[in-house]
């Protein structure tokens, strides 16, 4: 029976401190300093401040935030990104701050899918009450609507290359993410080093990493591989699975695809990603815009130092160029292409 080695689990809420990750979007330095001072000594809260501007999109997508506090006064409102409503739709609560509750401010709050509004004269106690209330409500909602994404790769680095940006996007949306590597990549170098690299990449993704012990270059398509994947599927009950395509020149990739089809037969959403060894028969019909996650995807791939030095396909310029090539199908952003096997919901 194939074994599964579990390396470094990172949950959405760290079990040790249950820390709230809070993003304050504000161009009012006095207000930002006040909020920072109020939250500075709270061990259960981590505050990041960002003014509306060029860096805001990057910061918004950098982490799975527990709460966004946004200054909705007219000066700041004009610079708020169109992404903010989508973040609210993803289950990130948004607390708006206004100087007065006029009709325009209420309309602005509704347009940004704000969960609640505080007048600028609020106290520290009122702020803390809103933080705890909104975060706990959203966490309870997430628990009821639990979304779990599983990515299956034959070797270390396969998942990050093929769908790393999509996984980062799912993580930002509140999904739990699990990466299953079927073999430890012995043909590609030192096993211990490759597993260490995989663990570092999974930490950037904030995902659970599981590693099987199937033989590199001899991953079978049958019972052994199916059983390995099925054990993880039974354990985590994924709502979305990403795996290799059948249109691939590497036998391990093709067999991983076939085994996943069987193991994931009851999973509602199943997709196949592209790899450097994919053939021209790879025909994607879903294009995921990962523009805001591209930098972090490259960082994840760069964690595989032992492979980047040997394979041109892992060069950051090549990875970015590939994403830009597929971007013509999705508004000329940076894109990961996927083949849809089954998609019952999004």
Protein Blocks (a to p, Z undefined) as FASTA:
>chain_A
ZZdddehiadfbdfklopacdddddfbfklmmmmmmmmmmpmkbccddddedjklmmmmm
mpccfbdcddfbfklmmmpcfklmmmmmnopacddddfbdcfklmmmmmmnopabdcdfk
bcfklmmmmmmmmmmmmmmmmmmmcccdddddfbghklmmmmmmmmmmmmmnopacdddd
fbgolmnocfklmmmmmmmmmmmnopacdddfbdehiacfblmlmmmmmmmmmmnopabd
cdddfbbcbfklmmmmmmmmmmmmmpfbdcddddfkbcfklccfbdcdfklmmmmmmmmm
mmmmmlmmmmmklpmklmmmmmmmmmmmnooiacdddddfbdcbZZ
